[in-house]
Amino acid sequence: CFFFISFEETPMLVAVLTYVGYGVLTLFGYLRDFMRQWKIEKCQNATERAEQKDFVPLYQDFENFYNRNLYTRIRDSWNRPICSVPGAKVDMMERVSHDYNWTFTYTGRVIKDIINMGSYNYLGFAQKAGTCQEAAAEVLSQYGAGVCSTRQEMGNLDKHEELEELVARFLGVESAMAYGMGFATNSMNIPALVGKGCLILSDELNHASLVLGARLSGATIRIFKHNNMQSLEKLLKDAIVHGQPRTRRPWKKILILVEGIYSMEGSIVRLPEVIALKKKYKSYLYLDEAHSIGALGPSGRGVVEYFGLSPEDVDVMMGTFTKSFGAAGGYIGGKKELIDYLRTYSHSAVYATSLSPPVVEQVITSMKCIMGEDGTTVGKARVQQLAENTRYFRRRLKEMGFIIYGNEDSPVVPLMLYMPGSNFTTTCHVLKIGLFVFSFYLYVKCIYVLKRS
Amino acid sequence: MDIKSLKNYLYWLYCQFELITCSYLMEPWEKLLFYTFNITMLVMVLYTAYIFVPVHISTAFQFFLHLLGNQHENTVSLVK
C-alpha cells in the first residue's frame, strides 16, 4: 500500500505535559530576564547599546526570548563539529561548556566511531576510499579544484557536458543542466520560469529554497494543504474560473511546486494524483527530488520510478547531488527546449560559478555506480539495502513505542520527542552509547545511513 | 532484590518528574528555587488538609445524617 502516511495524533497526556514543561521554563525565563534587566545577573546575550535604548527594540520579540532562555539551555545538542568524513561512522570533537552553553571550549579529545544518523548520506557514497574518491582525486590532479568562471563565460568544462548527458540518461529525460548549489538551483531558476501574471501553487511545507524562488519570481503564490489533493484541486478550479485577481484575465502559467520527499515530515508526495490534476487543468509541475533521487524506486531513479510513472509527465524535474550522491550541487531535467532556455536565462548560469571538477567526477562515478554502468552491482545492492534498512528501522522504532511520522518507505524518519527536557537528555545519552544525532528544534530527525561493517 | 528494584523505580520516577518539569535543564540555584517553591506549596496544602479536612468531613456527615437519619433516631427511642 503506497499511500500509508501516518501523522499520528499526539497523546493528550504528552501534549499537556509538554505545555507544563514549557510553562515552567517560560516562568524561569521571565525571572532571568528580570534579573538581567536589574543587573543582578550578567547579561551574556546580545543587547542594544545604551544610546540605542530609545529606538525600536531589537531583542524583545518572542523568538529572542526563546533563544535566550530556552534554546541556550539545550544548545549543545546542535551544531556539533565533526572531524572526519560523514560516512557510516563519524568522529566528533568533544566540547564542554562551563557557563551553561553560553560559550564552548574544546577539550582536545576526539570521540571516535559514532554511528552517524544525521547526515544525508543515503547510499553511503560519502567515503574517503573507493572508486569515487580515486576518480575524483585523478580529476583533481588533472583539472584542479577551481573553475573561476561562470557557466556562460569560461566555466563550461567537458566534464559538465558529460555530467549533464549522464543525468539526462539517468532520469529518462531529454536534457539536463547542473548547477553549483542545490539551494541556488531552486531559488535562481524558478524566477526564470515564471514571472508576474503567473500563478504558483505551492505545498504548505515546501523547502525554503522553493519559497524563496517563488517569492523572487514575482508571481502570485497560493498555498495548498500538505499533500491534500482536494485543496489543490479547489485552488486549481478557482484559478481557472476566476483568473487573475483584479482583471479576471486568465493566468499565463500555473506552476505546481511539490517535493518528492519532504525533509521535515518524511512524507512522499501523492505523485499520480498530482499528475492527473495537472493534466486535467493544463498546468505545469515542478518536482523537487532533493531527498528522493537515489533513495526511492527499485533502481534509485526517484519518486517517479517509485510510483511507476513516466518522467515525461513531470515538466521540470529538479534534484540535488548533495544527498544520495555524496557531492554538492543541483540539476534540472526536462525537455530540450526548456533546458536550452534555462541555459540562457537562468541567473545561476549567468552569475554563479559552475561546479568544481572533482565534485563533478564524484557525481559521475556514483551515478554510474547506481546505474550499474561501472560493471558491478554495488549500486543496486546499496539502493535495495537502503530500502530494507528504512523499513526495518521504522518497524523497530514503532515496536519500541515511538511516534514516527511519514510514509513507510521514506528514508527520512522524524521521531517525535515533544518535551524539551527529553530532547536534551536523548541527545546526551545517545552520544554516550555512540550515536550521533542531529536534532532540529522540536524534532529529532534520524536519517538512516547504510551501515557498512 | 525487591528493595533494589524499588529504589530503581523511584529513581526512574524522579527522572520522569525532572524531565517533565524541565528541572533537568535548570541551573542548580534555579532547581533549588523551583523545588523550594514546590515543596513549600505541597507542605502548605498538606497542612491545610490535615487541619480542615476532618472538620469538613464530620460536618458533612452530620448534615447528611440529619437529613436521612432523623427517622432512625425516632424509631430507636420508640423501641426503647
HADDOCK unambig.tbl for C-alpha pairs under 7 A between the chains (distance, minus, plus):
assign (segid A and resid 17 and name CA) (segid B and resid 20 and name CA) 6.19 0.50 0.50
assign (segid A and resid 20 and name CA) (segid B and resid 21 and name CA) 6.56 0.50 0.50
assign (segid A and resid 21 and name CA) (segid B and resid 20 and name CA) 5.53 0.50 0.50
assign (segid A and resid 21 and name CA) (segid B and resid 21 and name CA) 4.58 0.50 0.50
assign (segid A and resid 21 and name CA) (segid B and resid 22 and name CA) 5.46 0.50 0.50
assign (segid A and resid 24 and name CA) (segid B and resid 21 and name CA) 6.51 0.50 0.50
assign (segid A and resid 25 and name CA) (segid B and resid 22 and name CA) 6.96 0.50 0.50
assign (segid A and resid 73 and name CA) (segid B and resid 25 and name CA) 6.30 0.50 0.50
assign (segid A and resid 419 and name CA) (segid B and resid 20 and name CA) 6.94 0.50 0.50
assign (segid A and resid 421 and name CA) (segid B and resid 19 and name CA) 4.95 0.50 0.50
assign (segid A and resid 421 and name CA) (segid B and resid 20 and name CA) 6.78 0.50 0.50
assign (segid A and resid 421 and name CA) (segid B and resid 22 and name CA) 5.11 0.50 0.50
assign (segid A and resid 421 and name CA) (segid B and resid 24 and name CA) 6.61 0.50 0.50
assign (segid A and resid 421 and name CA) (segid B and resid 25 and name CA) 6.49 0.50 0.50
assign (segid A and resid 422 and name CA) (segid B and resid 19 and name CA) 6.00 0.50 0.50
